[in-house]
C-alpha cells in the first residue's frame, strides 16, 4: 500500500474521513480488506486516535466500513458503489439553486436539531460546544469560521441518533458548505450565526426540541432573507 500524504488539521475529522474514502476509491484498500489500524492511521495523518475513531464512526454510519472484533475495521462490499453514487449525486446537485438548498436545509436541519434536543448525550453536547468555541475563535478568518459552522451542524446531526437523516445530510454537505459560506459572508452574517447557533445549543442542552428548532429555523430564515438583500 502506498504511503499517504500528511493531511492538514482543519477540520481534522472531516479531512481524515475524506482521506480514508480516497483510499477506498483509489483501490489502496479493497472491499473485504482491513483498513490500517487506528494507530497506523493516526500516525500517517498526524492526528490523534480520537479523530481517527470519529472518522471511522462516521464511515460506519454511511455503510462504508465495519469494525469487527478481532479483525479491525473492514471495508464493506458495497463501499465502492456507495462512494461512486455519492460522487454522482453531488455532481448532479451542484447545479441546484441556492434557494433550493436552503429549503432542503430547513427540512433536514430542522429535523436533526429537534431530534438532537431530544437525544443528545453529554458527549454530544460537549462536541457541539467545542464547535461553537471554534466559531468564536474564527471570527476573523472567514474560511475557518465556515469550517467551524459545518462542524457544528455535523455534531448536531450525530447527536440526532438518526442514521438515515445523518447520511442524507452527509451526502449534501458539499452543497451546504457553499450556502453556509455565502450566508456567513453577508454583512452581519457571522454575528447572526453566533447568536442563532448559541441558541440552538441552549435548546439542545435544555432538551427543549421546540426552542432548538425555532433557533435553527431562524438561522436558515436569516440566510434566505439576507441572501435576497445581498443579491
C-alpha positions as CSV (number, residue, x, y, z in Angstrom):
1,X,0.0,0.0,0.0
2,X,1.5,3.3,-1.0
3,X,2.4,6.0,1.6
4,X,-0.2,8.7,2.1
5,X,0.5,12.4,2.4
6,X,0.1,14.0,5.8
7,X,-3.2,15.9,5.8
8,X,-3.9,19.4,7.2
9,X,-5.6,19.8,10.5
10,X,-8.7,21.8,9.6
11,X,-11.2,20.3,10.4
12,X,-9.5,17.1,11.4
13,X,-12.2,14.6,11.4
14,X,-13.7,15.6,8.0
15,X,-10.2,15.5,6.4
16,X,-9.4,12.1,7.8
17,X,-12.8,10.9,6.6
18,X,-12.2,12.1,3.1
19,X,-8.7,10.6,3.1
20,X,-10.0,7.2,4.0
21,X,-12.6,7.5,1.3
22,X,-9.9,8.3,-1.2
23,X,-8.0,5.2,0.0
24,X,-11.1,3.1,-0.9
25,X,-11.8,4.9,-4.2
26,X,-8.2,4.6,-5.4
27,X,-8.0,0.9,-4.5
28,X,-5.5,1.2,-1.8
29,X,-7.9,-0.8,0.4
30,X,-10.4,-3.0,-1.4
31,X,-13.8,-4.2,-0.2
32,X,-13.3,-7.1,2.1
33,X,-9.9,-5.9,3.2
34,X,-9.0,-4.3,6.5
35,X,-8.0,-0.6,7.0
36,X,-4.7,0.0,8.6
37,X,-5.0,0.0,12.4
38,X,-6.2,3.2,14.1
39,X,-2.7,3.8,15.5
40,X,-1.3,3.5,12.0
41,X,-3.9,5.9,10.5
42,X,-3.3,8.4,13.3
43,X,0.4,8.3,12.7
44,X,0.0,8.6,9.0
45,X,-2.3,11.5,9.1
46,X,-0.6,13.2,12.0
47,X,-3.8,13.3,14.2
48,X,-4.9,11.8,17.5
49,X,-6.6,8.5,18.0
50,X,-9.9,10.2,18.9
51,X,-10.0,11.9,15.5
52,X,-9.5,8.6,13.7
53,X,-12.2,6.9,15.8
54,X,-14.6,9.7,15.0
55,X,-13.9,9.4,11.3
56,X,-14.4,5.6,11.3
57,X,-17.6,6.1,13.3
58,X,-18.9,8.4,10.5
59,X,-17.8,6.0,7.8
60,X,-19.5,3.1,9.6
61,X,-22.8,5.1,9.8
62,X,-22.8,5.6,6.0
63,X,-22.1,1.9,5.3
64,X,-18.5,2.1,4.1
65,X,-16.7,0.2,6.8
66,X,-17.5,-2.0,9.8
67,X,-15.3,-2.5,12.9
68,X,-15.2,-6.2,13.7
69,X,-13.9,-7.8,16.9
70,X,-10.5,-9.4,16.3
71,X,-10.3,-8.3,12.7
72,X,-10.1,-4.5,12.8
73,X,-12.1,-2.2,10.5
74,X,-13.2,-3.9,7.3
75,X,-14.2,-2.2,4.1
76,X,-17.7,-3.4,3.3
77,X,-18.7,-5.0,-0.1
78,X,-20.8,-2.0,-1.3
79,X,-18.3,0.7,-0.3
80,X,-17.3,1.5,-3.9
81,X,-20.9,1.6,-5.1
82,X,-21.8,4.0,-2.2
83,X,-18.8,6.2,-2.9
84,X,-19.4,6.3,-6.7
85,X,-23.1,7.0,-6.2
86,X,-22.3,9.8,-3.7
87,X,-19.9,11.4,-6.2
88,X,-22.6,11.2,-9.0
89,X,-25.2,12.6,-6.7
90,X,-23.1,15.6,-5.8
91,X,-22.3,16.2,-9.4
92,X,-26.0,16.3,-10.2
93,X,-26.8,18.5,-7.3
94,X,-24.3,21.3,-7.8
95,X,-26.4,22.9,-10.5
96,X,-29.3,23.5,-8.0
97,X,-30.3,27.0,-7.0
98,X,-29.1,28.1,-3.6
99,X,-32.7,28.8,-2.5
100,X,-33.5,25.1,-3.1
101,X,-30.5,24.1,-1.0
102,X,-31.7,26.4,1.8
103,X,-35.2,24.9,1.6
104,X,-33.6,21.4,2.0
105,X,-31.6,22.7,4.9
106,X,-34.7,23.9,6.6
107,X,-36.3,20.5,6.4
108,X,-33.3,18.3,7.2
109,X,-31.5,20.5,9.8
110,X,-34.8,21.2,11.5
111,X,-35.5,17.5,11.9
112,X,-31.9,16.8,13.0
113,X,-31.9,19.7,15.5
114,X,-35.2,18.6,17.0
115,X,-34.0,15.1,17.5
116,X,-30.7,16.2,18.9
117,X,-32.5,18.2,21.5
118,X,-34.4,15.0,22.5
119,X,-31.4,12.6,22.3
120,X,-28.1,14.4,22.8
121,X,-25.8,12.9,25.4
122,X,-23.3,14.8,27.5
123,X,-20.6,13.8,25.0
124,X,-22.7,15.1,22.0
125,X,-23.2,18.4,23.8
126,X,-19.5,18.8,24.5
127,X,-18.8,18.4,20.8
128,X,-21.4,21.0,19.9
129,X,-20.0,23.4,22.5
130,X,-16.5,22.8,21.0
131,X,-17.8,23.8,17.6
132,X,-19.3,27.0,19.0
133,X,-15.9,27.8,20.6
134,X,-14.2,27.1,17.3
135,X,-16.6,29.5,15.6
136,X,-16.0,32.2,18.2
137,X,-12.2,31.9,17.8
138,X,-12.5,32.1,14.0
139,X,-14.5,35.3,13.5
140,X,-11.5,37.0,11.8
141,X,-10.9,34.0,9.5
142,X,-13.9,33.5,7.2
143,X,-12.8,30.1,5.8
144,X,-12.1,28.8,9.3
145,X,-15.5,30.2,10.5
146,X,-17.3,28.3,7.8
147,X,-15.5,25.1,8.7
148,X,-16.4,25.5,12.3
149,X,-20.0,26.3,11.3
150,X,-20.2,23.0,9.3
151,X,-18.5,21.2,12.3
152,X,-21.4,22.5,14.4
153,X,-24.0,21.1,12.1
154,X,-22.4,17.7,11.7
155,X,-22.1,17.5,15.5
156,X,-25.8,18.2,15.8
157,X,-26.5,15.6,13.1
158,X,-24.6,13.0,15.0
159,X,-26.5,13.9,18.2
160,X,-29.8,13.2,16.4
161,X,-29.0,9.4,16.5
162,X,-30.9,9.1,13.2
163,X,-28.6,7.3,10.8
164,X,-30.9,7.9,7.7
165,X,-31.1,11.7,8.3
166,X,-27.4,11.9,9.1
167,X,-26.4,10.0,5.9
168,X,-28.7,12.3,3.9
169,X,-27.1,15.4,5.5
170,X,-23.6,14.0,4.9
171,X,-24.3,13.4,1.2
172,X,-25.3,17.1,0.6
173,X,-22.7,18.6,2.9
174,X,-20.6,19.9,0.0
175,X,-23.7,21.9,-1.2
176,X,-24.3,23.1,2.3
177,X,-20.7,24.4,2.5
178,X,-21.2,26.9,-0.3
179,X,-24.5,28.1,1.0
180,X,-23.1,28.5,4.5
181,X,-20.1,30.4,3.1
182,X,-22.3,32.8,1.3
183,X,-24.6,33.4,4.3
184,X,-21.7,33.9,6.7
185,X,-20.0,36.3,4.3
186,X,-23.0,38.7,4.2
187,X,-23.0,41.8,6.4
188,X,-23.6,40.7,9.9
189,X,-23.7,37.1,8.9
190,X,-21.2,35.8,11.4
191,X,-22.9,37.8,14.2
192,X,-26.3,36.3,13.4
193,X,-24.8,32.8,13.1
194,X,-23.2,33.1,16.5
195,X,-26.5,34.2,18.1
196,X,-28.6,31.5,16.4
197,X,-26.1,28.7,16.9
198,X,-25.7,29.5,20.6
199,X,-29.5,29.4,21.0
200,X,-29.6,26.0,19.1
201,X,-27.0,24.7,21.6
202,X,-29.0,26.1,24.5
203,X,-32.1,24.3,23.3
204,X,-30.2,21.0,23.0
205,X,-28.7,21.4,26.4
206,X,-32.1,22.0,27.9
207,X,-33.5,19.1,25.9
208,X,-36.1,21.5,24.5
209,X,-36.8,20.5,20.9
210,X,-39.1,23.4,20.1
211,X,-36.6,26.0,21.4
212,X,-33.8,24.4,19.4
213,X,-35.9,24.0,16.3
214,X,-37.0,27.7,16.4
215,X,-33.4,28.8,16.6
216,X,-32.4,26.5,13.7
217,X,-35.3,27.8,11.6
218,X,-34.3,31.4,12.4
219,X,-30.7,30.8,11.2
220,X,-31.9,29.5,7.9
221,X,-34.6,32.1,7.5
222,X,-31.9,34.7,8.1
223,X,-29.8,33.2,5.4
224,X,-32.7,33.2,2.9
225,X,-33.7,36.8,3.8
226,X,-30.1,38.3,3.7
227,X,-29.2,36.3,0.6
228,X,-32.1,38.2,-1.1
229,X,-30.9,41.5,0.2
230,X,-27.3,40.7,-0.8
231,X,-28.3,39.9,-4.4
